[in-house]
Amino acid sequence: MEESGIARIVRFEMGSRPAWGRADAAGRVELLSDAPWRGGVPRGSGGTLEDLRLLAPVEPTKIVCVGRNYAAHAKELGNELPAEPLLFLKPPSAVIGPEEAILLPGASDDVQHEAELAVVIGRRCKDVGEEEVPAVVFGFTCLNDVTARDIQKKEKHLTRAKSFDTFCPIGPWIAEGWSDPSARRVRCTVNGEVRQDGST
């Protein structure tokens, strides 16, 4: 998610508490007093990206996901594309940051990745019209919709299969300032091997 002119918002460990920052193209991090969507302002240097332990760049209260929105993936699983968006939720307890370990549950023998582009909503909103979307979207980040595929197939619904702790890695940062999320590359590697390489 690197692009010139785009700010990278990060959340990182600072002592015993998390801190917020804005990274420039060279990886220098400006410390913020709070999350920018809560009015955080610059407070000096926060170091460099390579020296920081990055956390998930968001603390979501609700994670709304769209199922079967990738035609090739739906076909791979033998599913038809729905006429309307198929929505499901992941719990905040599933969120982990970049480079954190995904814990494999004993209840599943088939845990799979699903690399996604996540939309970060910057303020409370409801019934947003299409023309109002830019005003509520703060930015975009990477999200891995980890899924226990065998549980999903057995139970025929998504809640348990996608809700285990650690099943929602997010980050490493939020791209602030994208005006158009279309035609963005979505790529996933597992132990250095490319497993997904597509486009929004």
URHUZI-V547490 format. One record per residue. RES is the residue in three letters. PHI is phi in whole degrees, 0 to 359 (none if undefined). PSI is psi as a letter, one per 40 degrees, with the letter a starting at -180 (999 if undefined). Layout:
res:RES phi:PHI psi:PSI
res:RES phi:PHI psi:PSI
//
This chain:
res:MET phi:none psi:f
res:GLU phi:252 psi:h
res:GLU phi:199 psi:i
res:SER phi:293 psi:i
res:GLY phi:83 psi:e
res:ILE phi:254 psi:h
res:ALA phi:282 psi:i
res:ARG phi:247 psi:h
res:ILE phi:268 psi:h
res:VAL phi:236 psi:i
res:ARG phi:235 psi:h
res:PHE phi:211 psi:i
res:GLU phi:286 psi:h
res:MET phi:221 psi:g
res:GLY phi:69 psi:b
res:SER phi:260 psi:e
res:ARG phi:220 psi:i
res:PRO phi:282 psi:i
res:ALA phi:226 psi:i
res:TRP phi:247 psi:i
res:GLY phi:205 psi:i
res:ARG phi:235 psi:h
res:ALA phi:265 psi:h
res:ASP phi:270 psi:a
res:ALA phi:298 psi:d
res:ALA phi:273 psi:e
res:GLY phi:89 psi:e
res:ARG phi:282 psi:h
res:VAL phi:252 psi:h
res:GLU phi:270 psi:h
res:LEU phi:291 psi:h
res:LEU phi:247 psi:i
res:SER phi:288 psi:d
res:ASP phi:192 psi:a
res:ALA phi:300 psi:i
res:PRO phi:298 psi:d
res:TRP phi:285 psi:e
res:ARG phi:254 psi:e
res:GLY phi:90 psi:e
res:GLY phi:302 psi:h
res:VAL phi:237 psi:i
res:PRO phi:301 psi:i
res:ARG phi:227 psi:e
res:GLY phi:112 psi:a
res:SER phi:281 psi:h
res:GLY phi:248 psi:e
res:GLY phi:101 psi:a
res:THR phi:235 psi:i
res:LEU phi:305 psi:d
res:GLU phi:292 psi:d
res:ASP phi:264 psi:e
res:LEU phi:256 psi:i
res:ARG phi:267 psi:h
res:LEU phi:284 psi:i
res:LEU phi:253 psi:i
res:ALA phi:305 psi:h
res:PRO phi:282 psi:e
res:VAL phi:222 psi:i
res:GLU phi:235 psi:g
res:PRO phi:290 psi:i
res:THR phi:269 psi:d
res:LYS phi:211 psi:h
res:ILE phi:242 psi:h
res:VAL phi:260 psi:h
res:CYS phi:243 psi:i
res:VAL phi:250 psi:h
res:GLY phi:272 psi:i
res:ARG phi:55 psi:f
res:ASN phi:266 psi:e
res:TYR phi:252 psi:h
res:ALA phi:303 psi:d
res:ALA phi:295 psi:d
res:HIS phi:291 psi:d
res:ALA phi:298 psi:d
res:LYS phi:296 psi:d
res:GLU phi:302 psi:d
res:LEU phi:270 psi:e
res:GLY phi:77 psi:f
res:ASN phi:254 psi:i
res:GLU phi:276 psi:i
res:LEU phi:288 psi:h
res:PRO phi:287 psi:i
res:ALA phi:290 psi:d
res:GLU phi:236 psi:i
res:PRO phi:304 psi:h
res:LEU phi:266 psi:h
res:LEU phi:261 psi:i
res:PHE phi:212 psi:i
res:LEU phi:246 psi:i
res:LYS phi:245 psi:i
res:PRO phi:281 psi:i
res:PRO phi:303 psi:d
res:SER phi:292 psi:e
res:ALA phi:276 psi:e
res:VAL phi:287 psi:h
res:ILE phi:224 psi:i
res:GLY phi:266 psi:i
res:PRO phi:297 psi:i
res:GLU phi:72 psi:e
res:GLU phi:279 psi:i
res:ALA phi:280 psi:h
res:ILE phi:276 psi:h
res:LEU phi:271 psi:h
res:LEU phi:276 psi:h
res:PRO phi:286 psi:i
res:GLY phi:296 psi:e
res:ALA phi:284 psi:e
res:SER phi:229 psi:i
res:ASP phi:248 psi:e
res:ASP phi:214 psi:g
res:VAL phi:267 psi:h
res:GLN phi:234 psi:i
res:HIS phi:270 psi:i
res:GLU phi:213 psi:g
res:ALA phi:290 psi:h
res:GLU phi:223 psi:i
res:LEU phi:266 psi:h
res:ALA phi:257 psi:i
res:VAL phi:264 psi:h
res:VAL phi:260 psi:h
res:ILE phi:275 psi:h
res:GLY phi:267 psi:e
res:ARG phi:204 psi:i
res:ARG phi:298 psi:h
res:CYS phi:204 psi:i
res:LYS phi:201 psi:i
res:ASP phi:51 psi:f
res:VAL phi:281 psi:h
res:GLY phi:284 psi:i
res:GLU phi:304 psi:d
res:GLU phi:290 psi:e
res:GLU phi:268 psi:e
res:VAL phi:305 psi:d
res:PRO phi:303 psi:d
res:ALA phi:285 psi:d
res:VAL phi:253 psi:e
res:VAL phi:276 psi:h
res:PHE phi:279 psi:d
res:GLY phi:180 psi:a
res:PHE phi:225 psi:i
res:THR phi:213 psi:i
res:CYS phi:267 psi:i
res:LEU phi:218 psi:h
res:ASN phi:254 psi:h
res:ASP phi:276 psi:g
res:VAL phi:296 psi:h
res:THR phi:221 psi:h
res:ALA phi:277 psi:g
res:ARG phi:296 psi:d
res:ASP phi:293 psi:d
res:ILE phi:291 psi:d
res:GLN phi:301 psi:d
res:LYS phi:294 psi:d
res:LYS phi:289 psi:d
res:GLU phi:268 psi:e
res:LYS phi:65 psi:e
res:HIS phi:216 psi:i
res:LEU phi:254 psi:e
res:THR phi:304 psi:c
res:ARG phi:292 psi:d
res:ALA phi:298 psi:d
res:LYS phi:245 psi:e
res:SER phi:245 psi:e
res:PHE phi:298 psi:i
res:ASP phi:306 psi:i
res:THR phi:76 psi:e
res:PHE phi:273 psi:e
res:CYS phi:216 psi:g
res:PRO phi:295 psi:h
res:ILE phi:227 psi:i
res:GLY phi:124 psi:a
res:PRO phi:273 psi:e
res:TRP phi:211 psi:i
res:ILE phi:257 psi:h
res:ALA phi:277 psi:h
res:GLU phi:261 psi:h
res:GLY phi:112 psi:e
res:TRP phi:295 psi:h
res:SER phi:260 psi:e
res:ASP phi:215 psi:h
res:PRO phi:275 psi:e
res:SER phi:283 psi:i
res:ALA phi:56 psi:f
res:ARG phi:261 psi:h
res:ARG phi:285 psi:h
res:VAL phi:237 psi:h
res:ARG phi:226 psi:i
res:CYS phi:227 psi:h
res:THR phi:241 psi:i
res:VAL phi:237 psi:h
res:ASN phi:52 psi:f
res:GLY phi:86 psi:e
res:GLU phi:263 psi:h
res:VAL phi:290 psi:h
res:ARG phi:248 psi:d
res:GLN phi:223 psi:i
res:ASP phi:204 psi:g
res:GLY phi:219 psi:a
res:SER phi:219 psi:i
res:THR phi:294 psi:999
//
